Structure formats: structure tokens, C-alpha cells
């Protein structure tokens, strides 16, 4: 798919709203196990956009439904991967954040998914959207110590003192050590 190569990121970014409109279609195909590569293509395009705010905020009602209906592990995985391409400061729904945290806590911990979860987690914590005590096992994703790319929004926001204070507040030395390695190692 040559039109979604990294050098085309300005074009992809300009057309993100139109591309995001296809996300419900992608999820429908994933849910019905038809054309499983469609979600991979969508995620590749989102990654090629080089923006954390790829998913348009008007898709929020659909995302609430997606997390509440998702019983399939592959569907949950797709939702988690897609959510790292969101501008979390524009999503003020506690229900959505709680559903994201529950989903991230429930799916198997995989090296491929870890960067997306940690990126989103650091953004959510920076914007003070994570309800205290209702985050389940989501912080344990840091222990996988995923490598976050330099253009990663969560990496940038994750080094802010607000995030560091929240991580220190967990009083878990392993998570704190992993946090430092993830955010400040490269």
C-alpha cells in the first residue's frame, strides 16, 4: 500500500477525518472476522500520519459502544491499538476512560500492543482523566518496558511532573523503575 508510506504523512493527516469515518467499518469487519487485514491497514495508516490525534473526536459515541460490546479479544486488541492515535484531552468521558482501562487490563500483555497502551496511559494521566483507584492492572504494562518512538505524544507528555507524581503515588518501585526507563531512556 504505497499511499500510506511514511513520506505521505502530510496527506494522510489532512484526510484523517475521512479515514476515521471508516473506523466503524473496520471494527465491523473485525467483529465478523471478515478481511482481518483491514484493521492492520487502518492502524498502519494511523501510524503513518505521525500524529497522536489521528482519530477524530466525533467518533467517541461509537468508541463507547465498541468498548462496552467488545467480548472478543482480537476486537479489544484492535480498539486498544487504535486508541493510541487519539487526542485524549478532547475526550472528557470518564466512562470511556474507565472502559479503556478495563479493556487494557483484560487483554493479554503482548510486546506489540504495549507501546499503544503505555502511550495512551501516559496521555490519559497527563490530562488527569484516569479515575484514582479504578485503573485495574493497566500500570503493569509499563513493566514490559516498550520502546516509544520519539514522536510519540505519550512519551512527550509522560515526562511531565504531573505524570511522575502519579507514578510515584503508586508506591511500586518496579513500575517507577519501568516508567523512568520507558520515558527517559532514549
Secondary structure as GFF3:
##gff-version 3
##sequence-region A 1 186
A	DSSP	three_ten_helix	2	4	.	.	.	ID=ss1
A	DSSP	three_ten_helix	6	8	.	.	.	ID=ss2
A	DSSP	alpha_helix	9	14	.	.	.	ID=ss3
A	DSSP	alpha_helix	16	21	.	.	.	ID=ss4
A	DSSP	alpha_helix	23	31	.	.	.	ID=ss5
A	DSSP	alpha_helix	37	48	.	.	.	ID=ss6
A	DSSP	three_ten_helix	57	59	.	.	.	ID=ss7
A	DSSP	alpha_helix	60	69	.	.	.	ID=ss8
A	DSSP	alpha_helix	73	83	.	.	.	ID=ss9
A	DSSP	three_ten_helix	88	90	.	.	.	ID=ss10
A	DSSP	alpha_helix	94	106	.	.	.	ID=ss11
A	DSSP	alpha_helix	111	126	.	.	.	ID=ss12
A	DSSP	three_ten_helix	138	144	.	.	.	ID=ss13
A	DSSP	alpha_helix	153	158	.	.	.	ID=ss14
A	DSSP	alpha_helix	161	169	.	.	.	ID=ss15
A	DSSP	alpha_helix	173	184	.	.	.	ID=ss16
###
